[in-house]
Every structure is written in structure tokens, then in C-alpha cells.
Amino acid sequence: MRKLVAILLLIVAAGFGIQKAIVIFSGPPDYSGTGTTSVTIEVTEGQTLAAVGNTLKQAHVVKSVDSFIAAAQANPDSGHLQPGVYQLKLHMSSASALASILNGQSRVSNKVVIPEGKRVTWILNRIHQATKLPLVDLQASVDHAQSFGLPAYAHGNPEGFLFPATYSFSPTATSDDVIKAMIAKFNEQSAAINLDNRASAIGKTPYEILKVASLLQVEAHPRDFSKVAQVVYNRLNAPMRLQFDSTVNYGLKKSDVILTTSQLAIDTPYNMYLHDGLPPTPINNPGTAAIEAALTPKAGNWLYFITTNLDSQETKFTDSYNTFLTYKNEFLAYCSAHQGKCY
């Protein structure tokens, strides 16, 4: 009997040894294939491969942490794994799960396209629509934008510093994360074009450049940015008031093509018919092209300009007020021929 028990124990021990050998030679436990039901997981900033593997295992995406680490060691691109929210599937092979994360196609994000020349109020509404973040939260983040890297010369006002670009925000991003990312993008682009030093080289502050750039965005077609910039500087140097409807519109929270005489008489800090110099702040958030034009105006003696055709965006420039009035009549004739286009 004792011999029989001993033989059985040897057989059991041998069985464990065989299983261990199978694990050693076949690798750690792993699923096969590309999975079944969809599941969402999040890879957070600074997670190690083991931590990511554990996240996937806990969500039943991969069968073991060791299999995920083995797949990562076999994949030379695993060092490029990015934080984010990913839509994967249950019971994926570790290699398949890793590849799905690395190719970016499974990444879940809220894409937000911010065009050049939009005001902060417009931008917040666009972000709200794309991310479903409450407007009240976005406004609260804007109200304390100074703590998100806003340049000191902005004096806490983010107008001009929510840089126009295409953003991809994680579904878990907060309103603070969003505003912080946009200001960081401005700071990155500002450094890339050497804004501070180049502004100083032409006798301007970076804030003055941003104000001028914001005027260009709303007053001119990109092909005329540098010429309109020169008009701005010529008027400031004359000295002569800017008399731009765009600044009046900003103060009135409007966007009319043609303003009435009574609107032009309303005294706000942005009515540059009534006040000297540049507006107190940028009137929108300009892009790189407008900022570059503000830094490199095209030489000329123009004091007046007007877009005479809103379809072709043809804009005419002159240093003569009488000639300007002729161009203005062309614009009014265009408006008469295109009812509803100018009003």
C-alpha cells in the first residue's frame, strides 16, 4: 500500500512538473484572437508596462500581466505607448491588445477644431458641444486662466491666448485640462516663432502684436494681412484713431458687417472711433499667420482699406480719404446688389 501511495505521489509530482514545463516553454497564459465584447480602459500618465498590463487584466482584456509584458518586449514600438482612453475588447491576445493601443485607432477622444479669429465665448461653446463639459465649468476655468501659464502681460484675460488648432481631448479631461492645453499650445507656438524678441525688435510688446494680429483676423483676408498690419501701424504713428468696426463689435458683443451710426456712438473701451491707440485686449484668438503678419508688415503708406466684394474678398488700399470714399461706394453698391449679404 505504501509503495502504491509513493508511486501515486511520484505520478502527481511528475504531472505538476509537466504542467510547469508546459508554462515555461509555451509562455504565460494568454488569450488568442482579437477579442469579443467592447470595453473601455484608461492608460494614465506615467504607468509602467506592468501597471498597464494589470489594468488590462483587471478589465478582462488580457489573460495575464506576464503575457502583456512579453508582448511589449517583443514589440519595438511599445515604448511609444500613450496615455488615454481606449476602446478595446474582452479576451484579446496581449499582442493584439498592445497593437490596438499603439496604432491609436482604438483611442477614444473628443476632437475639437478651433478656427483662427474666434472669440473666447465662441470657443467655449464649441468645446461644450464637442466634449459636453458644462459651460459653467469652462467659464470657471477661463476665469482663473492665470494659473494655467497665461503670460503675465495678459493680466488674467485669456482672449488671444486660446490658440486655434485641432485638439483631441480625453473623455476624462476636465475643463481645467482643456483650457490649460490651449494656453500651453499658445506658449509653445509663441516660443517657436520667438514672439517676445521679435516684437521687441520692431518696438512693440508681444501683447501689442497679439492685439494687431486679432484685428487682422477679422478685418482682412490672409493674403492682405501684412498690408492691413501696415495700415494699423501707419494710423498709430500718424497719430490717427483706428476706427475699426471690428473693435466696436467686440465691445457690443456683436459681429455685424455694417454698424449703425448709433452703434458707432456707444462708448465702450473697444470703440476705437472714440479712443486712441489699440484696443485694451485682443478681440479674438489669432493664428500664426496673423501673428507673423503683425510682426512683418508690408511697407506702404496706406491709411485706409475696405473690402469691396465679400465674395472674392477683394480689398483696396489707399492713403487718400477721397479715394477711400470711392471704394466705399463700390462696397455699398455690392451690398445693394446682394441683399442680406452685408446686414
C-alpha positions in Angstrom: 0.0 0.0 0.0 2.8 2.4 0.9 4.5 1.6 -2.4 1.3 2.4 -4.2 0.9 5.8 -2.5 4.6 6.6 -3.2 4.1 5.7 -6.9 0.9 7.9 -7.0 2.8 10.8 -5.4 5.5 10.5 -8.0 3.0 10.5 -10.7 1.3 13.6 -9.3 4.6 15.4 -8.8 5.6 14.5 -12.4 2.3 15.9 -13.5 3.0 19.2 -11.8 6.4 19.2 -13.4 5.0 18.6 -16.8 2.5 21.5 -16.3 5.3 23.8 -15.1 7.3 22.8 -18.1 4.4 23.5 -20.4 4.1 27.0 -18.9 7.8 27.7 -19.2 8.0 26.6 -22.8 4.6 27.8 -24.0 4.8 31.2 -22.3 2.4 32.9 -19.8 -1.4 32.5 -20.0 -2.8 34.4 -23.0 -6.0 34.6 -25.0 -6.0 34.2 -28.7 -7.6 36.4 -31.3 -8.9 39.9 -31.3 -11.5 39.7 -28.6 -15.3 39.8 -28.3 -17.3 42.5 -26.5 -16.1 46.1 -26.4 -14.7 47.5 -23.2 -13.2 50.9 -22.3 -10.0 51.2 -20.3 -7.7 54.1 -19.4 -3.9 54.3 -19.6 -2.8 57.0 -17.3 0.3 59.2 -17.4 3.4 57.5 -16.0 2.0 54.0 -15.9 4.6 51.2 -16.3 4.0 48.4 -18.7 3.2 46.1 -15.7 0.7 48.6 -14.5 -0.9 48.9 -17.9 -1.0 45.1 -18.1 -2.7 44.9 -14.7 -5.3 47.4 -15.9 -6.0 45.3 -18.9 -6.1 42.1 -16.9 -8.5 43.6 -14.3 -10.8 44.6 -17.2 -10.5 41.1 -18.6 -8.9 42.3 -21.8 -5.8 40.2 -21.5 -5.4 36.9 -19.6 -2.2 37.8 -17.7 0.1 40.6 -16.9 3.1 38.5 -17.9 1.7 37.9 -21.4 1.2 41.6 -21.9 4.8 42.3 -20.8 6.1 39.6 -23.1 4.1 41.1 -26.0 5.6 44.5 -25.2 9.1 43.2 -25.1 8.6 41.7 -28.5 7.2 44.9 -30.0 9.8 47.6 -30.6 7.1 50.3 -30.7 5.9 49.6 -27.1 8.0 52.5 -25.9 5.6 54.8 -27.7 2.5 53.8 -25.7 0.5 56.9 -24.9 -1.9 57.7 -22.1 -5.5 58.0 -23.0 -8.9 56.2 -23.0 -9.1 53.2 -25.3 -11.9 51.1 -26.6 -10.7 47.5 -26.6 -12.4 44.1 -26.4 -12.7 41.4 -23.8 -10.4 38.4 -24.2 -7.8 39.8 -26.6 -4.4 38.3 -27.2 -1.9 40.5 -25.5 -0.2 41.2 -28.8 -3.5 42.2 -30.3 -4.4 44.4 -27.3 -1.0 46.2 -27.4 -1.1 46.7 -31.2 -4.6 48.2 -30.9 -3.4 50.7 -28.3 -0.3 51.6 -30.3 -2.0 52.2 -33.6 -4.2 54.9 -32.0 -7.3 53.7 -33.8 -8.9 52.4 -30.6 -8.2 55.7 -28.7 -11.4 57.5 -27.6 -11.2 61.2 -27.7 -13.2 64.4 -28.3 -11.9 66.1 -31.3 -12.3 69.9 -31.2 -11.4 72.1 -34.2 -10.8 75.8 -33.2 -10.5 78.1 -36.3 -8.5 81.3 -36.2 -10.1 84.5 -35.2 -12.8 83.2 -32.8 -13.6 84.9 -29.5 -13.3 83.1 -26.2 -17.1 82.9 -25.9 -17.4 81.1 -29.3 -14.6 78.8 -28.3 -16.2 77.8 -25.0 -19.4 77.0 -26.8 -17.6 74.8 -29.4 -15.7 72.9 -26.6 -19.0 72.4 -24.8 -20.7 71.0 -27.9 -17.8 68.6 -28.6 -17.0 67.4 -25.0 -20.2 68.0 -23.2 -18.3 69.8 -20.4 -20.6 72.2 -18.7 -20.3 75.8 -19.9 -20.2 77.0 -16.3 -17.2 74.8 -15.6 -15.4 76.0 -18.8 -16.1 79.7 -17.8 -14.8 79.0 -14.3 -11.6 77.6 -15.8 -11.2 80.7 -18.0 -11.8 82.9 -15.0 -8.6 81.5 -13.4 -6.6 81.0 -16.5 -3.7 83.0 -14.9 -2.8 79.8 -13.0 -2.5 77.8 -16.3 0.5 79.5 -17.7 -1.1 82.6 -19.1 1.6 85.2 -19.8 1.8 87.9 -17.1 1.1 90.6 -19.7 -2.4 89.1 -20.3 -3.4 90.3 -16.8 -5.6 87.2 -16.4 -7.6 87.8 -19.6 -7.4 84.7 -21.9 -8.7 86.4 -25.0 -5.9 86.0 -27.6 -4.3 83.0 -25.8 -6.7 80.1 -26.6 -4.6 79.1 -29.6 -6.6 78.0 -32.7 -5.7 74.4 -33.6 -7.2 70.9 -33.7 -7.3 69.3 -30.3 -8.1 65.7 -29.1 -9.3 65.7 -25.5 -9.7 62.6 -23.5 -13.2 61.8 -22.4 -11.9 62.2 -18.8 -10.5 65.6 -19.4 -11.7 68.4 -17.2 -12.5 72.0 -18.1 -9.2 72.9 -16.4 -7.3 70.4 -18.6 -8.9 71.8 -21.8 -8.1 75.5 -21.1 -4.6 74.6 -19.8 -3.9 72.7 -23.0 -4.9 75.6 -25.2 -2.8 78.1 -23.3 0.1 75.6 -23.4 -0.3 75.5 -27.2 -0.1 79.3 -27.4 3.0 79.3 -25.3 4.5 76.6 -27.5 3.8 78.5 -30.7 4.9 81.8 -29.2 8.3 80.3 -28.3 8.5 78.6 -31.7 8.2 82.0 -33.6 10.2 83.9 -30.9 7.4 86.3 -30.4 8.8 88.2 -27.5 12.1 89.0 -29.0 10.8 89.8 -32.5 8.1 92.1 -31.1 10.8 94.0 -29.1 12.9 94.2 -32.3 10.2 96.3 -34.0 9.5 98.4 -30.9 6.3 96.5 -29.9 5.3 94.4 -26.9 4.1 90.8 -27.5 0.7 91.9 -26.3 0.5 94.7 -28.9 1.4 92.2 -31.6 -1.4 89.9 -30.4 -3.9 92.8 -30.5 -2.9 93.7 -34.0 -3.0 90.1 -35.1 -6.5 89.8 -33.8 -7.5 92.8 -35.8 -6.1 91.3 -39.0 -8.0 88.0 -38.4 -11.4 89.8 -38.6 -10.5 92.8 -40.9 -8.6 91.1 -43.7 -8.2 88.1 -46.0 -5.0 86.3 -45.2 -3.4 87.4 -48.4 -3.8 91.0 -47.1 -2.7 90.5 -43.5 0.6 92.2 -43.9 -0.9 95.2 -45.7 -3.6 95.8 -43.1 -0.9 95.5 -40.4 0.9 98.3 -42.1 -2.3 100.4 -42.1 -2.7 99.8 -38.3 0.9 101.0 -37.7 0.6 103.9 -40.0 -2.5 105.1 -38.2 -0.9 104.6 -34.8 2.1 106.6 -35.9 0.1 109.4 -37.6 -1.4 109.5 -34.8 -4.8 108.6 -36.0 -7.6 106.6 -34.5 -8.1 103.1 -35.8 -11.8 103.5 -36.4 -12.3 99.8 -36.9 -15.9 98.4 -36.8 -14.5 95.1 -35.6 -13.4 96.6 -32.2 -16.8 98.3 -31.8 -18.5 94.9 -32.5 -16.4 93.3 -29.8 -17.3 95.9 -27.2 -21.0 95.4 -28.2 -20.7 91.6 -28.3 -21.9 91.7 -31.9 -20.5 90.6 -35.3 -22.3 92.9 -37.7 -20.8 93.7 -41.1 -22.2 97.2 -41.1 -22.9 99.1 -37.9 -25.4 101.9 -37.4 -24.4 105.5 -36.5 -26.0 105.0 -33.1 -23.9 101.8 -32.5 -20.7 103.6 -33.5 -21.5 106.3 -30.9 -21.8 103.8 -28.0 -18.8 104.4 -25.7 -17.1 101.2 -24.7 -13.3 100.7 -24.2 -13.3 98.9 -27.6 -14.8 101.8 -29.6 -11.7 102.9 -31.4 -13.7 105.7 -33.1 -13.8 107.3 -29.7 -10.5 106.1 -28.1 -6.8 106.4 -29.2 -4.4 103.5 -29.8 -5.1 99.8 -29.8 -8.0 98.1 -28.0 -7.4 97.1 -24.4 -7.1 93.4 -25.3 -7.1 91.2 -28.4 -10.6 90.9 -29.8 -10.2 87.2 -30.7 -7.7 84.4 -30.8 -5.4 84.9 -33.8 -3.4 82.2 -35.5 0.2 82.0 -36.6 -0.2 83.7 -40.0 -1.8 86.8 -38.5 0.8 87.0 -35.7 3.6 86.7 -38.3 2.0 89.5 -40.4 1.8 91.7 -37.3 5.5 91.1 -36.9 6.4 91.7 -40.5 4.1 94.4 -42.0 4.4 95.1 -45.7 5.9 98.6 -46.4 3.4 101.1 -47.7 1.8 104.5 -46.9 -1.8 103.3 -46.8 -4.1 104.7 -44.2 -7.4 103.3 -45.5 -8.7 100.0 -46.7 -12.0 98.4 -47.4 -13.2 95.1 -48.8 -15.4 95.9 -51.7 -16.6 92.4 -52.6 -17.5 89.9 -49.8 -17.5 87.0 -52.2 -14.0 87.5 -53.7 -12.7 89.3 -50.5 -11.1 91.9 -52.8 -9.7 94.6 -50.6 -8.5 98.0 -51.8 -5.9 100.2 -50.1 -5.2 103.9 -50.3 -3.6 106.9 -48.4 -6.4 109.2 -49.7 -9.6 109.7 -47.9 -11.4 110.7 -51.0 -10.3 107.6 -52.8 -11.4 105.6 -49.8 -14.9 107.1 -50.2 -14.9 106.0 -53.8 -14.1 102.4 -52.7 -16.7 102.6 -50.0 -19.3 103.4 -52.7 -18.2 100.3 -54.5 -18.8 98.3 -51.4 -22.3 99.9 -50.8 -23.2 99.1 -54.5 -22.1 95.5 -53.9 -24.4 95.4 -50.8 -27.3 96.8 -52.8 -26.8 94.1 -55.4 -26.6 91.3 -52.8 -29.5 91.8 -50.4 -28.9 90.3 -47.0 -25.2 89.8 -47.5 -24.0 92.9 -45.6 -26.6 93.3 -42.9 
